[in-house]
């Protein structure tokens, strides 16, 4: 039988591929690329794993096949071997997406939640991966591996979300805010399972978690919560700026009094107007008061309670006091 060269020539997206030539003549060579390992099987039994390099099929050169070579020479027949090439390149092509049900215990809603992301993987232990994942297939590509792994991701993410909701630390209306923490937790959970398959999970990302669909109850409660939050912001801004406007009115009255009678102005300063003791305020530091007023003024503007023109005028008035 003619001497041949056994090497990987599978498609780019394949991560495991069996060479079609199963009859190898003594003196042939097996070429293994830098990013691969080659597994040699006889009748389903793993004989040896070849690292990167050029391997001659001859006596004493490849452990585990000497007996096959002796039989081949004695019978003048080729060696019957299955040669599997396994890629060990780190790949970023593993994009995933899952859909699960989440129950919100606060509002008693069950809604569909969608999530997607990506992960970086490599085959760390080709023998374990082949036995536990590939099995009787003649090849495996990245899409098939991703479909094999997705149930692990779905289960781990579902457990994480359910646990956080049960602890009262999460609800379906804040579920989009947990990406970083959920990514880290899910990665820790699934990497242990991946190790059993001979895989190394280098990194794992959740890019989105959100409620999907148009559940009317969900949309109604979400709108109500948004309205309540808006009211709280406006109420807080109004409360913080009430004192500021009282002082502004007092200063206006003081300026008018000073224009008419300096003695009246002095009395106003010493006694205070509107319950404000201006001498005490001076002792606390004029700059500090102005900073507080500017901050309150900005909150008022941000809340939509005053216009841009009103905001700019009051700001200039305050800056003019420095």
PAZAPA-4460 file (N, C-alpha, C; in steps of 0.05 Angstrom, whole numbers, plus 32768, in hexadecimal, padded with zeros to 4 digits):
% residues 322
    n_x    n_y    n_z   ca_x   ca_y   ca_z    c_x    c_y    c_z   seq   type   mol
   8011   7FE8   8000   8000   8000   8000   8011   8019   8000     1      X     A
   8009   802E   7FF2   8019   8046   7FEF   801B   8055   8009     2      X     A
   8033   8061   800D   8037   8073   8025   8027   808C   8021     3      X     A
   801A   8095   8036   8009   80AD   8034   800F   80C1   804A     4      X     A
   8004   80D9   8047   8006   80EE   805C   7FEA   80F3   8067     5      X     A
   7FE8   80F0   8081   7FCE   80F4   808F   7FCF   810F   809D     6      X     A
   7FBE   8121   8095   7FBD   813C   80A1   7FA1   8147   80A0     7      X     A
   7F9D   815B   80B0   7F82   8167   80B2   7F7D   817A   809A     8      X     A
   7F67   8175   808C   7F5F   8187   8077   7F40   818C   8078     9      X     A
   7F37   818E   8091   7F1A   8193   8096   7F13   81B0   8091    10      X     A
   7EFA   81B6   8090   7EF1   81D2   808D   7EF9   81E2   80A6    11      X     A
   7EFA   81FC   80A3   7F04   820D   80B8   7EF3   820C   80D1    12      X     A
   7ED8   8208   80CE   7EC7   8209   80E6   7EC6   81EE   80F5    13      X     A
   7ED5   81DA   80EB   7ED5   81C0   80F9   7EE9   81C1   8110    14      X     A
   7EE2   81B6   8127   7EF4   81B5   813D   7EFE   8198   8142    15      X     A
   7EEF   8185   8138   7EF7   8168   8139   7EF1   815C   811E    16      X     A
   7F04   814D   8113   7F00   8142   80F8   7F10   8127   80F6    17      X     A
   7F03   8113   80EB   7F10   80F9   80E7   7F1A   80F7   80CA    18      X     A
   7F33   80F0   80C7   7F3F   80ED   80AD   7F32   80D5   809F    19      X     A
   7F2A   80D7   8085   7F1C   80C2   8078   7F2D   80A9   8073    20      X     A
   7F48   80AC   8072   7F59   8095   806D   7F5E   8086   8086    21      X     A
   7F53   806E   8088   7F55   805E   80A0   7F69   8047   809D    22      X     A
   7F75   8044   8085   7F89   8030   8080   7FA4   803D   807B    23      X     A
   7FB6   803B   808D   7FCF   804A   808C   7FE7   8036   8089    24      X     A
   7FF6   803B   8074   800E   802A   806F   8025   8031   8081    25      X     A
   8035   801E   8089   804D   8023   8099   805F   8035   8088    26      X     A
   806A   804A   8095   807A   805D   8087   806B   8077   8080    27      X     A
   8051   8076   8083   8042   808F   807F   8047   80A3   8095    28      X     A
   803E   80BB   8092   8042   80CF   80A6   8028   80DD   80AD    29      X     A
   8027   80E5   80C6   8010   80F4   80D0   8019   8110   80D8    30      X     A
   800E   8124   80CB   8016   8140   80D1   8001   814D   80E3    31      X     A
   800A   8158   80F9   7FF8   8165   810C   8000   8183   810E    32      X     A
   7FED   8195   8108   7FF3   81B1   8109   7FF7   81BB   8126    33      X     A
   8003   81D3   8128   8009   81DE   8143   7FF0   81E2   8154    34      X     A
   7FD9   81E8   8148   7FC1   81ED   8157   7FB0   81D4   815A    35      X     A
   7FBB   81BC   8155   7FAB   81A4   8156   7FB8   818E   8167    36      X     A
   7FA9   8179   816C   7FB3   8160   8176   7FA5   814A   8166    37      X     A
   7FB2   8133   8162   7FA6   811D   8153   7FA3   8105   8166    38      X     A
   7F8B   80FA   8165   7F85   80E2   8176   7F84   80C9   8164    39      X     A
   7F93   80B4   816B   7F94   809C   815C   7F82   8086   816A    40      X     A
   7F6F   807B   815C   7F5D   8067   8167   7F5F   804D   8156    41      X     A
   7F5D   8037   8164   7F59   801D   8157   7F40   8010   8163    42      X     A
   7F2D   800A   8152   7F14   7FFE   815B   7F07   800C   8172    43      X     A
   7F08   8027   8171   7EFB   8037   8186   7F0C   803C   819F    44      X     A
   7F24   8030   81A0   7F35   8033   81B8   7F4B   8048   81B2    45      X     A
   7F4F   805B   81C4   7F63   806F   81C0   7F7F   8063   81C5    46      X     A
   7F90   8065   81B1   7FAB   805A   81B3   7FC0   806F   81BB    47      X     A
   7FBE   8087   81AF   7FD2   809B   81B4   7FC8   80B6   81AA    48      X     A
   7FD3   80CC   81B7   7FCD   80E7   81AF   7FE7   80F3   81A4    49      X     A
   7FE6   80FD   818C   7FFD   810A   817F   7FFC   8128   8182    50      X     A
   8012   8133   818B   8015   8150   818D   801D   815C   8172    51      X     A
   8020   8176   8170   8028   8183   8157   8042   8178   814D    52      X     A
   8044   8173   8133   805D   816A   8127   8058   8155   8111    53      X     A
   806E   8149   8107   806D   8135   80F2   8073   811A   80FF    54      X     A
   8061   8107   80FC   8063   80ED   810A   8064   80D7   80F5    55      X     A
   807A   80C8   80F3   807C   80B2   80E1   8070   8099   80ED    56      X     A
   8061   808A   80DC   8054   8072   80E5   8068   805B   80E0    57      X     A
   8078   8056   80F5   808C   8041   80F3   8091   8037   8110    58      X     A
   809E   8020   8111   80A2   8013   812B   80B2   8024   813E    59      X     A
   80A8   8026   8157   80B6   8035   816C   80B2   8053   816B    60      X     A
   80A4   805D   8158   80A2   807A   8155   8088   8085   8162    61      X     A
   8073   8076   8161   8059   807F   816D   8051   806A   8182    62      X     A
   8052   8072   819B   804A   805F   81B0   802D   8055   81AC    63      X     A
   802A   803B   81B2   800F   8030   81B1   8008   8022   8197    64      X     A
   8018   8026   8182   8010   8019   8169   8025   8005   815F    65      X     A
   8039   7FFF   8170   804E   7FEC   8167   8042   7FD1   815F    66      X     A
   802F   7FC8   816F   8022   7FAE   8169   8014   7FAE   814E    67      X     A
   8007   7FC4   8148   7FFA   7FC7   812E   800E   7FC7   8117    68      X     A
   8025   7FD4   811C   8039   7FD5   8107   8044   7FB9   8102    69      X     A
   804A   7FA9   8117   8055   7F8E   8114   8041   7F7D   8105    70      X     A
   8027   7F7F   810C   8013   7F6F   80FD   8011   7F77   80E0    71      X     A
   8014   7F91   80DC   8012   7F9B   80C0   8029   7F90   80AF    72      X     A
   8041   7F91   80BA   8059   7F87   80AB   8056   7F69   80A7    73      X     A
   804D   7F5B   80BB   804B   7F3E   80B9   8036   7F35   80A5    74      X     A
   8020   7F44   80A4   800A   7F3D   8092   800B   7F4C   8077    75      X     A
   801F   7F5E   8075   8022   7F6F   805D   8007   7F7E   8058    76      X     A
   7FFD   7F8A   806D   7FE4   7F98   806B   7FE6   7FB4   8078    77      X     A
   7FD5   7FC6   8072   7FD7   7FE1   807F   7FCD   7FE0   809B    78      X     A
   7FD4   7FF4   80AA   7FCA   7FF8   80C5   7FAF   8005   80C4    79      X     A
   7F9C   7FFA   80D3   7F81   8007   80D3   7F7E   8018   80EC    80      X     A
   7F7E   8032   80E7   7F7D   8046   80FD   7F69   805C   80F6    81      X     A
   7F5C   8066   810A   7F4C   807E   8107   7F5C   8096   8112    82      X     A
   7F60   80AA   8101   7F70   80C1   8109   7F5D   80D9   810B    83      X     A
   7F5B   80E4   8124   7F49   80FB   8129   7F5A   8113   812E    84      X     A
   7F54   8129   8121   7F62   8142   8126   7F4F   8155   8136    85      X     A
   7F5A   815F   814C   7F4B   8170   815E   7F58   818C   8160    86      X     A
   7F49   81A1   8159   7F53   81BC   815B   7F54   81C6   8178    87      X     A
   7F6A   81D2   817F   7F6D   81DD   819A   7F6E   81FC   819A    88      X     A
   7F66   8207   8184   7F67   8225   8182   7F51   8231   8193    89      X     A
   7F58   8247   81A0   7F44   8256   81AF   7F31   8264   819A    90      X     A
   7F17   8260   819E   7F04   826B   818B   7EF1   827F   8198    91      X     A
   7EEB   8294   818A   7ED8   82A8   8194   7EBD   82A6   8184    92      X     A
   7EBA   8290   8175   7EA2   828D   8164   7E8A   8282   8173    93      X     A
   7E8C   827E   818D   7E77   8271   819B   7E63   8286   81A7    94      X     A
   7E51   828F   8195   7E3C   82A2   819E   7E24   8291   81A5    95      X     A
   7E17   8298   81BB   7E01   8288   81C5   7DE8   829A   81CB    96      X     A
   7DD1   828D   81CD   7DB9   829B   81D4   7DA5   8287   81E1    97      X     A
   7D98   8290   81F6   7D85   827E   8204   7D6C   828D   820A    98      X     A
   7D56   827F   820F   7D3D   828A   8218   7D32   827A   822F    99      X     A
   7D2B   8287   8245   7D21   8279   825C   7D0A   8289   8269   100      X     A
   7CFD   827C   827C   7CE6   8288   828A   7CF0   8292   82A6   101      X     A
   7CE8   82AA   82AD   7CEF   82B5   82C7   7CD6   82BE   82D6   102      X     A
   7CD4   82B7   82EF   7CBD   82BE   8300   7CC6   82D4   8313   103      X     A
   7CB7   82EA   8312   7CBB   8300   8325   7CA9   82FD   833D   104      X     A
   7CB5   82F8   8354   7CA5   82F3   836C   7C98   830C   8377   105      X     A
   7CA3   8323   8371   7C97   833C   837B   7C7D   8343   836E   106      X     A
   7C7C   8340   8353   7C65   8347   8343   7C56   832E   8339   107      X     A
   7C5F   8316   8340   7C52   82FD   8339   7C4E   82FB   831A   108      X     A
   7C64   8301   830C   7C63   82FF   82EF   7C77   82E9   82E5   109      X     A
   7C6F   82DA   82D1   7C81   82C8   82C3   7C85   82D2   82A7   110      X     A
   7C9D   82D9   82A0   7CA3   82E5   8285   7CBA   82D6   8278   111      X     A
   7CBA   82D6   825D   7CD1   82CB   824F   7CE9   82DE   824F   112      X     A
   7D00   82D3   8254   7D18   82E4   8255   7D2C   82D9   8241   113      X     A
   7D37   82EB   8231   7D4A   82E3   821C   7D66   82ED   8224   114      X     A
   7D7A   82DD   821E   7D96   82E5   8224   7DA8   82DB   820E   115      X     A
   7DBD   82EB   8208   7DD1   82E2   81F4   7DEC   82EC   81FC   116      X     A
   7E01   82E0   81F0   7E1C   82E8   81F6   7E30   82D8   81E6   117      X     A
   7E48   82D6   81EF   7E5D   82C7   81E2   7E70   82BB   81F6   118      X     A
   7E80   82A8   81ED   7E94   829C   81FE   7EAD   8294   81EE   119      X     A
   7EC4   8292   81FC   7EDD   828A   81F0   7EE3   826E   81FA   120      X     A
   7EE8   825B   81E8   7EEC   823F   81EF   7F04   8234   81E1   121      X     A
   7F0F   821F   81ED   7F23   820F   81E0   7F21   81F2   81EB   122      X     A
   7F29   81DF   81DA   7F2A   81C3   81E3   7F44   81BF   81F2   123      X     A
   7F42   81BA   820C   7F5A   81B6   821D   7F62   8199   821E   124      X     A
   7F4F   8187   821F   7F55   816A   8222   7F47   815C   820B   125      X     A
   7F55   8158   81F4   7F48   814C   81DD   7F3C   8130   81E2   126      X     A
   7F49   8120   81F2   7F3F   8105   81F7   7F25   8106   8205   127      X     A
   7F22   8116   821B   7F09   8118   8229   7EF3   8124   8218   128      X     A
   7EFB   8138   8208   7EE7   8144   81F6   7EDD   8130   81E2   129      X     A
   7EEF   8121   81D6   7EE6   810E   81C2   7ED3   80F9   81CE   130      X     A
   7EDA   80EE   81E5   7ECB   80D8   81F1   7EAF   80E2   81FA   131      X     A
   7EAE   80FA   8206   7E95   8103   8212   7E84   8114   8200   132      X     A
   7E90   8120   81EC   7E80   8132   81DB   7E7D   8128   81BE   133      X     A
   7E93   8120   81B2   7E92   8118   8196   7E85   80FD   8192   134      X     A
   7E8D   80E9   81A3   7E81   80CE   81A1   7E84   80C1   8186   135      X     A
   7E6E   80BA   817A   7E6F   80AB   8160   7E6D   80BD   8148   136      X     A
   7E6E   80D7   814B   7E6D   80E9   8134   7E87   80E6   8124   137      X     A
   7E87   80EE   810B   7E9F   80ED   80FB   7EAC   8109   80FA   138      X     A
   7E9F   811D   8106   7EAA   8138   8107   7E98   8148   811A   139      X     A
   7EA2   8160   8121   7E92   8173   8131   7E9B   818F   812B   140      X     A
   7E87   81A1   8125   7E8E   81BC   8120   7E86   81CE   8138   141      X     A
   7E8C   81E8   8135   7E87   81FA   814C   7E6A   81FD   8152   142      X     A
   7E59   81FD   813E   7E3C   8200   8142   7E31   81E8   8152   143      X     A
   7E3A   81D0   814C   7E31   81B8   815A   7E3B   81B9   8177   144      X     A
   7E53   81C2   817C   7E5D   81C4   8197   7E4D   81D9   81A7   145      X     A
   7E47   81EF   819B   7E37   8204   81A8   7E1C   81F9   81B0   146      X     A
   7E0F   81EB   819E   7DF4   81DF   81A5   7DF6   81CB   81BB   147      X     A
   7E0D   81BD   81BD   7E11   81AA   81D2   7E13   81B8   81ED   148      X     A
   7E20   81D0   81EE   7E26   81DE   8207   7E10   81F1   8210   149      X     A
   7DFE   81FA   81FF   7DEA   820E   8206   7DD8   8205   821E   150      X     A
   7DCF   81EC   8220   7DBF   81E4   8237   7DCD   81EA   8252   151      X     A
   7DE8   81E7   8253   7DF6   81EE   826B   7DF4   820C   8272   152      X     A
   7DF7   821C   825D   7DF4   8239   8261   7DD8   8241   826B   153      X     A
   7DC4   8236   825D   7DA9   823C   8264   7DA2   8234   8281   154      X     A
   7DAB   821D   8289   7DA5   8213   82A4   7DB3   8225   82B9   155      X     A
   7DCC   822B   82B5   7DDB   823B   82C8   7DD0   8258   82CB   156      X     A
   7DC9   8264   82B4   7DBE   827F   82B4   7DA3   8280   82C1   157      X     A
   7D92   826C   82BC   7D78   826A   82C8   7D7A   8267   82E6   158      X     A
   7D8C   8257   82EF   7D90   8253   830C   7D99   826D   8319   159      X     A
   7DAB   827B   830C   7DB5   8294   8317   7D9F   82A9   831A   160      X     A
   7D8F   82AD   8305   7D79   82C1   8305   7D64   82B9   831A   161      X     A
   7D5D   829F   831B   7D49   8296   832F   7D52   829B   834B   162      X     A
   7D6C   8296   8350   7D77   8299   836B   7D77   82B6   8374   163      X     A
   7D7E   82C8   8361   7D7F   82E5   8368   7D63   82F0   836D   164      X     A
   7D4F   82E7   835D   7D34   82EF   8361   7D29   82E5   837C   165      X     A
   7D30   82CC   8383   7D28   82C0   839C   7D34   82D0   83B4   166      X     A
   7D4C   82D9   83B1   7D59   82E8   83C7   7D4F   8305   83C9   167      X     A
   7D3E   830D   83B5   7D34   8329   83B6   7D48   833D   83AB   168      X     A
   7D5D   8334   839D   7D72   8346   8393   7D6D   834D   8376   169      X     A
   7D58   8342   836A   7D53   8346   834D   7D36   8343   8347   170      X     A
   7D2C   8351   8333   7D11   834D   8329   7D13   8350   830A   171      X     A
   7CFD   8349   82FD   7CFE   8349   82E0   7D00   8365   82D4   172      X     A
   7CFD   837A   82E4   7CFF   8395   82DA   7D1C   83A0   82DD   173      X     A
   7D2D   8392   82EC   7D49   839A   82EE   7D5C   8385   82E4   174      X     A
   7D51   8372   82D5   7D60   835B   82CC   7D77   8362   82B9   175      X     A
   7D74   8379   82AB   7D88   8381   8298   7DA1   838D   82A5   176      X     A
   7DA0   8391   82BF   7DB6   839E   82CD   7DCB   838B   82D9   177      X     A
   7DC8   8371   82D4   7DD9   835D   82E1   7DED   8350   82CF   178      X     A
   7DF2   835C   82B7   7E03   834E   82A3   7E1E   8345   82AD   179      X     A
   7E2C   8357   82BA   7E47   8351   82C3   7E47   833B   82D8   180      X     A
   7E36   833E   82EC   7E35   832A   8302   7E2A   830F   82F7   181      X     A
   7E16   8310   82E6   7E0B   82F7   82DB   7E20   82E9   82C9   182      X     A
   7E30   82F8   82BA   7E45   82EC   82A9   7E59   82DD   82BB   183      X     A
   7E62   82EA   82D0   7E76   82DE   82E1   7E6B   82C5   82EF   184      X     A
   7E52   82C6   82F9   7E46   82AF   8307   7E42   8298   82F4   185      X     A
   7E37   829D   82DC   7E32   8288   82C9   7E4C   827B   82C0   186      X     A
   7E60   828C   82BC   7E7B   8281   82B3   7E85   826D   82C8   187      X     A
   7E84   8275   82E2   7E8E   8263   82F7   7E7F   8249   82F7   188      X     A
   7E65   824A   82F1   7E54   8232   82F2   7E5A   821F   82DB   189      X     A
   7E5B   822A   82C2   7E5D   8219   82AB   7E7A   8210   82A5   190      X     A
   7E8E   821E   82AF   7EA9   8216   82A9   7EB0   81FB   82B6   191      X     A
   7EA3   81F5   82CC   7EA8   81DB   82D9   7E9C   81C5   82C8   192      X     A
   7E84   81CA   82BC   7E78   81B6   82AB   7E89   81B3   8291   193      X     A
   7E92   81C9   8286   7EA2   81C8   826E   7EBC   81B8   8272   194      X     A
   7EC8   81BB   8289   7EE1   81AD   828F   7EDD   818E   828D   195      X     A
   7EC6   8185   8295   7EC1   8168   8293   7EC0   815E   8276   196      X     A
   7EBA   8171   8263   7EB9   816A   8247   7ED4   816E   8239   197      X     A
   7EE8   8176   8249   7F03   817B   823D   7F06   8197   8232   198      X     A
   7EF4   81A9   8239   7EF4   81C4   822E   7EFE   81D8   8243   199      X     A
   7F0B   81ED   823A   7F13   8203   824B   7F03   821C   8243   200      X     A
   7EF4   8226   8256   7EE5   823F   8252   7EF6   8257   8259   201      X     A
   7F00   8265   8245   7F13   827B   824A   7F04   8294   8253   202      X     A
   7EEE   829A   8246   7EDD   82B1   824F   7EC0   82AD   8246   203      X     A
   7EAF   82BB   8254   7E92   82B8   824F   7E85   82D3   8254   204      X     A
   7E74   82DB   8240   7E68   82F5   8241   7E49   82F3   823E   205      X     A
   7E3A   8301   824E   7E1E   8305   8249   7E1A   8322   823F   206      X     A
   7E11   8324   8227   7E0E   833F   821B   7DF3   834B   8220   207      X     A
   7DDF   833B   8225   7DC4   8345   822A   7DB3   8331   8239   208      X     A
   7DA3   833B   824C   7D8D   832C   8259   7D75   833F   8259   209      X     A
   7D5F   8336   824D   7D48   8348   824D   7D2E   8338   824A   210      X     A
   7D19   8344   8254   7CFE   8338   8250   7CF6   833B   8233   211      X     A
   7CEC   8326   8227   7CE4   8327   820B   7CC6   8324   8209   212      X     A
   7CBB   832D   81F2   7C9E   832B   81EF   7C90   8344   81F9   213      X     A
   7C75   8344   81F6   7C64   835B   81FE   7C50   8354   8213   214      X     A
   7C59   8348   8228   7C47   8341   823E   7C3A   835B   8249   215      X     A
   7C1F   835D   8247   7C12   8377   824E   7C15   837D   826C   216      X     A
   7C15   8369   827D   7C18   836E   829A   7C34   8379   82A0   217      X     A
   7C48   836D   8293   7C64   8376   8296   7C67   8393   828D   218      X     A
   7C5D   8399   8276   7C5F   83B4   826B   7C51   83C9   827D   219      X     A
   7C3A   83C1   8288   7C2A   83D3   8299   7C39   83D9   82B3   220      X     A
   7C44   83C5   82BF   7C53   83C9   82D8   7C6D   83D8   82D3   221      X     A
   7C7A   83D3   82BD   7C93   83E1   82B6   7C8D   83FF   82B2   222      X     A
   7C77   8406   82A5   7C70   8422   82A1   7C69   842F   82BC   223      X     A
   7C5C   8421   82CD   7C55   842C   82E8   7C6E   8431   82F8   224      X     A
   7C81   841F   82F7   7C9A   8423   8306   7CAA   843A   82FB   225      X     A
   7CA9   843E   82E1   7CB7   8455   82D5   7CAA   846F   82DE   226      X     A
   7C90   8470   82DE   7C82   8488   82E7   7C88   848E   8304   227      X     A
   7C88   8479   8315   7C8E   847D   8332   7CAA   8488   8336   228      X     A
   7CBD   847E   8327   7CD9   8487   8329   7CDB   84A4   8321   229      X     A
   7CCD   84AC   830B   7CCE   84C8   8302   7CC2   84DA   8317   230      X     A
   7CAC   84D2   8324   7CA0   84E3   8339   7CB3   84E6   8351   231      X     A
   7CC1   84D0   8358   7CD4   84D2   836F   7CEA   84E6   8369   232      X     A
   7CF4   84E6   8350   7D0A   84F8   8349   7D00   8515   834A   233      X     A
   7CE8   851A   8340   7CDD   8535   8340   7CD8   853F   835D   234      X     A
   7CCE   852D   836D   7CC8   8535   8389   7CE2   853B   8398   235      X     A
   7CF7   852C   8393   7D10   8530   83A1   7D1C   854B   8398   236      X     A
   7D1B   8550   837D   7D26   8569   8373   7D17   8581   837E   237      X     A
   7CFC   857F   837F   7CEC   8595   838A   7CF2   859B   83A7   238      X     A
   7CF6   8585   83B7   7CFC   8588   83D3   7D17   8595   83D8   239      X     A
   7D2B   858D   83C7   7D46   8598   83CB   7D48   85B5   83C2   240      X     A
   7D37   85BD   83B0   7D3A   85D8   83A5   7D27   85EC   83B2   241      X     A
   7D15   85E3   83C4   7D02   85F5   83D1   7D11   860A   83E1   242      X     A
   7D24   8602   83F1   7D33   8615   8401   7D43   8628   83F0   243      X     A
   7D4D   861F   83D9   7D5C   8630   83C8   7D4B   8648   83BD   244      X     A
   7D32   8642   83B5   7D21   8657   83AB   7D19   866B   83C1   245      X     A
   7D16   8661   83DA   7D10   8673   83F0   7D26   8687   83F4   246      X     A
   7D3F   867D   83F3   7D56   868E   83F6   7D58   86A2   83DE   247      X     A
   7D52   8699   83C7   7D53   86AB   83B0   7D3F   86C2   83B3   248      X     A
   7D27   86BC   83BC   7D13   86D1   83C1   7D1C   86E4   83D6   249      X     A
   7D29   86D9   83EB   7D33   86EA   8401   7D49   86FD   83F7   250      X     A
   7D5B   86F3   83E6   7D71   8703   83DB   7D65   8719   83CA   251      X     A
   7D51   8713   83BA   7D44   8728   83A9   7D39   873E   83BB   252      X     A
   7D2B   8736   83D1   7D1F   874A   83E3   7D35   875B   83F0   253      X     A
   7D4B   874E   83F7   7D61   875C   8404   7D6E   8770   83F1   254      X     A
   7D71   8769   83D8   7D7C   877B   83C4   7D6A   8794   83C0   255      X     A
   7D50   878F   83BF   7D3E   87A6   83BB   7D3E   87B8   83D4   256      X     A
   7D40   87AB   83EC   7D40   87BC   8404   7D5A   87CC   8406   257      X     A
   7D70   87C1   83FD   7D8A   87CF   83FE   7D8A   87E7   83EB   258      X     A
   7D7C   87E4   83D5   7D7A   87FA   83C2   7D6C   8812   83CE   259      X     A
   7D58   880D   83E0   7D48   8822   83EC   7D54   882D   8405   260      X     A
   7D5D   881B   8417   7D66   8824   8431   7D7B   8811   843B   261      X     A
   7D94   881A   843F   7DA9   8809   8448   7DA4   87FF   8464   262      X     A
   7D97   8810   8475   7D92   8807   8491   7D7E   87EF   8491   263      X     A
   7D6A   87F1   8480   7D57   87DB   847E   7D65   87C1   8475   264      X     A
   7D78   87C4   8462   7D87   87AD   8459   7D97   87A1   8470   265      X     A
   7DA3   87B3   8481   7DB3   87A9   8497   7DA2   8799   84AB   266      X     A
   7D8A   87A4   84B1   7D78   8795   84C3   7D70   877A   84B7   267      X     A
   7D6A   877A   849D   7D63   8761   8490   7D7A   874C   8492   268      X     A
   7D92   8756   848F   7DA9   8744   8491   7DAC   8739   84AD   269      X     A
   7DAA   874B   84C1   7DAE   8742   84DD   7D98   8730   84E7   270      X     A
   7D7F   8735   84DE   7D68   8726   84E8   7D63   870D   84D7   271      X     A
   7D6A   8710   84BD   7D64   86FA   84AA   7D48   86FD   849F   272      X     A
   7D44   86F5   8486   7D2A   86F6   8479   7D23   86D9   8472   273      X     A
   7D09   86D3   8476   7D00   86B8   846F   7D0D   86A2   847F   274      X     A
   7D16   86A9   8498   7D21   8695   84A9   7D3E   868F   84A3   275      X     A
   7D4C   869F   8492   7D67   8699   848B   7D7A   86AD   8498   276      X     A
   7D8E   86A4   84A6   7DA1   86B5   84B3   7DB9   86B7   84A1   277      X     A
   7DBC   86CD   8493   7DD0   86CF   847E   7DEC   86D2   848A   278      X     A
   7DEE   86DD   84A2   7E09   86DF   84AE   7E13   86C3   84B5   279      X     A
   7E01   86B2   84BF   7E09   8697   84C5   7E11   8688   84AB   280      X     A
   7E02   868E   8496   7E08   8680   847C   7E23   868A   8472   281      X     A
   7E2A   86A4   8477   7E44   86AE   846E   7E5A   869F   847D   282      X     A
   7E55   869A   8497   7E6A   868D   84A7   7E6F   8671   849D   283      X     A
   7E5B   8664   8491   7E5E   8649   8487   7E6D   8648   846C   284      X     A
   7E70   8660   8460   7E7E   8660   8447   7E6C   8665   8430   285      X     A
   7E70   867B   8422   7E5F   8683   840C   7E61   866F   83F5   286      X     A
   7E7A   8666   83F0   7E7E   8653   83D9   7E6F   8639   83DD   287      X     A
   7E6F   862F   83F5   7E60   8616   83FA   7E43   8618   83F4   288      X     A
   7E37   862F   83FD   7E1A   8633   83F8   7E14   8635   83DB   289      X     A
   7E25   8643   83CC   7E21   8646   83AF   7E23   862B   83A1   290      X     A
   7E36   861B   83A9   7E39   8600   839D   7E1F   85F0   83A1   291      X     A
   7E14   85F1   83BA   7DFC   85E3   83C0   7DE5   85ED   83AF   292      X     A
   7DE3   8607   83AC   7DCE   8613   839C   7DD0   860B   837F   293      X     A
   7DE9   860B   8374   7DED   8603   8359   7DE5   85E6   8354   294      X     A
   7DEC   85D5   8368   7DE4   85B8   8365   7DC6   85B5   8366   295      X     A
   7DB9   85C4   8378   7D9C   85C2   8379   7D8F   85CD   8360   296      X     A
   7D9A   85E3   8355   7D90   85EE   833D   7D92   85DB   8326   297      X     A
   7DA9   85CC   8324   7DAC   85B9   830F   7D98   85A2   8311   298      X     A
   7D93   8598   832A   7D7F   8583   832E   7D64   858C   8325   299      X     A
   7D5E   85A5   832A   7D44   85B0   8323   7D41   85B1   8304   300      X     A
   7D56   85B9   82F7   7D56   85B9   82DA   7D54   859D   82CE   301      X     A
   7D64   858B   82DA   7D64   856F   82D0   7D49   8562   82D3   302      X     A
   7D3A   856A   82E7   7D1F   855F   82EC   7D0A   856B   82DA   303      X     A
   7D11   8580   82CA   7CFE   858C   82B8   7CEC   85A0   82C6   304      X     A
   7CF4   85A9   82DE   7CE2   85BC   82EC   7CE8   85D9   82E5   305      X     A
   7CFF   85DF   82D9   7D04   85FA   82CE   7D10   85F7   82B2   306      X     A
   7D0E   860D   82A3   7D17   860D   8287   7D35   8612   8286   307      X     A
   7D40   860F   826E   7D5D   8614   826A   7D63   8632   8271   308      X     A
   7D52   8643   8267   7D56   8660   826C   7D56   8667   828A   309      X     A
   7D43   865C   8298   7D41   8660   82B5   7D5A   8656   82C3   310      X     A
   7D63   863E   82BA   7D7A   8632   82C6   7D93   8643   82C2   311      X     A
   7D98   864C   82A9   7DB0   865C   82A3   7DAF   8676   82B2   312      X     A
   7D98   8683   82B4   7D96   869D   82C2   7D9D   869A   82DF   313      X     A
   7D91   8686   82EC   7D96   8682   8309   7DB3   867B   830E   314      X     A
   7DBE   866B   82FB   7DDA   8662   82FF   7DED   867A   82FD   315      X     A
   7DE8   868C   82EA   7DF9   86A4   82E8   7DF6   86B6   8300   316      X     A
   7DDD   86B7   830A   7DD9   86C8   8323   7DEA   86BD   833A   317      X     A
   7DEA   86A3   833D   7DFA   8696   8353   7E18   869A   834F   318      X     A
   7E21   8696   8336   7E3E   8699   8331   7E46   86B6   8335   319      X     A
   7E34   86C9   8331   7E3B   86E5   8335   7E3F   86EC   8352   320      X     A
   7E37   86DB   8364   7E3A   86E0   8381   7E55   86D8   838C   321      X     A
   7E64   86C9   837B   7E7F   86C0   8384   7E93   86D6   8384   322      X     A
***
